[in-house]
């Protein structure tokens, strides 16, 4: 798999954690973007623990956030 360098911020709050991306930094192709984001959190993880990505033992505590400028005034 080709390795990409994408700016991101990793934040944790309580038991949840997330990786924050700017939309313009992610691949514009939807399928490629989905593959990248799933890989960031370690999915698919046959053990169900996200051990190869963010960790945390449950999928509900790992989040991906995509930020973009609002389309509304």
C-alpha positions in Angstrom: 0.0 0.0 0.0 1.3 3.4 -0.9 2.1 5.6 2.1 0.6 9.1 2.3 1.6 12.0 4.5 -1.6 13.8 5.6 -1.6 16.5 8.3 -3.8 15.6 11.3 -4.3 16.2 15.0 -4.9 13.5 17.5 -7.1 14.5 20.5 -8.3 12.6 23.5 -11.1 13.5 25.9 -12.2 11.1 28.6 -12.4 7.6 27.1 -12.9 8.9 23.6 -10.2 9.9 21.1 -10.2 11.1 17.6 -8.1 12.1 14.7 -9.0 15.4 13.1 -8.4 16.1 9.4 -9.1 19.1 7.2 -11.2 18.0 4.3 -8.9 19.6 1.7 -6.0 17.5 3.0 -7.8 14.2 2.4 -8.0 12.3 -0.9 -10.8 13.7 -3.0 -11.8 10.3 -4.3 -14.4 9.0 -1.9 -13.3 5.3 -2.0 -9.7 6.2 -1.5 -10.6 8.6 1.4 -12.6 5.8 3.1 -9.7 3.4 2.8 -7.3 5.9 4.3 -9.7 6.8 7.2 -10.4 3.1 8.0 -6.7 2.4 8.1 -6.1 5.3 10.5 -8.2 3.7 13.1 -6.9 0.2 12.4 -9.8 -1.2 10.6 -10.5 -3.9 9.6 -9.2 -5.4 12.9 -9.9 -9.1 13.1 -9.4 -8.9 16.9 -11.9 -6.1 17.3 -9.5 -4.0 19.3 -8.1 -1.5 16.8 -4.7 -2.7 17.9 -3.0 -1.6 14.6 -4.5 1.9 14.7 -5.6 4.1 17.5 -6.3 1.4 20.1 -8.9 1.8 22.8 -10.5 -1.7 22.7 -13.9 -0.6 21.4 -14.9 1.0 18.1 -17.2 3.5 19.9 -14.2 5.2 21.5 -12.3 5.9 18.3 -13.5 8.7 16.0 -12.5 10.4 12.8 -13.4 14.1 12.4 -13.3 15.9 9.0 -13.3 19.6 9.2 -14.3 22.0 6.5 -15.6 25.5 6.0 -19.3 25.8 6.4 -21.4 26.1 3.2 -23.9 28.3 5.2 -23.3 32.0 5.9 
